[in-house]
């Protein structure tokens, strides 16, 4: 009802072939394929460029050495006393 069925697509394909002809249509599809291939290659080149910049940055940065720190104290400590919690409200106070 609202979408295109297979018959609509077939009729559209036949009209396109009649309108543009077989050679012209195949040439357009070839151009589309070349464009997609170029786009994918450009994306791969961009990723490679980012990877090279990251590697250069890592090589130029000296390795980080840990600073001398005090040892971590892991002994158990007694719990601090807390204030007692107030008693729960009675039923006649909540209404």
N, C-alpha and C positions, 0 to 999 in steps of 0.2 A: 504494500500500500504506500508507504512513505519512502521506501528505498528503491534501489535499482536491482532488478532481477537479472538473471543471466541473459534473458531475451533482450532487455534494454542494452546491455553491454555488447551483445553480438550485433545488434542493429547499429549501434554507435561505431563499432569497429568497421563494419561494412561501409558506412557513410564516410569515415575517415579515409579508408582505402580508395573509395571513388573520388573523393575530393582532392586528395594529395597524390594519388597514384602509388604504385608499389615501390618504385625506385626512390621517390622523394620521401616517402614514409620511412623506408629502411635507412635512408641517409640521416633522417632526423633522429631515429633511434640510435644510430651509431654515434651521433654527436652527443646524445644524452649519456651513452655508455662512456664515452671519452671524458665527459664532464665529471661523472661519478668517479672514474678512475683517478682523475686529476685531484679531485677533492680528497679521496682517501689517501693519496700519496702526500698531499699537503698536510693532512692531519698527522700522518706518520712522521713526516719531517719535523713538524712542530714538536711532537713528543720527543723525538731524538734530540732536538735542540735544547729542550728543557732538561733532559737527562744529562747532556754534556755540561750545561751550566751548573747543575747540581754537583756533578763530579768535580768540576773545577773549583767550586766553592769549598767542597770538602777537602780537596788537596791543599788549597791555599791556607786553610785554617789549621793552626797547630792543634794537636790532640789535647784534649782537656785531661789534666791530671787531678785526681782527688785531693782536696785540701786536707791538711792535717786537722783532724777534729778530735774532740774529747770522745772517749768511748761512750757508748750509749748505756745508760743505767737501766737494767732490766729486772732489778730486784723488786719484789712485791712490797707495796706500801700499805699501811693500815688505812681502811676506809675512813673518810672524814665523817664525823657525826652530822646528821641532818636534822632539821627541825621536824617535830612530829606533824603528820598531816592532820587537818581538822576532821572531826567526825562527820560522817555523811548526814545530810539533812533528814529530818524526820518527815513522815508522810504529811503531817498537818502543816509543816512549814512550806512545802512545795506547792500547795494549792492556793 
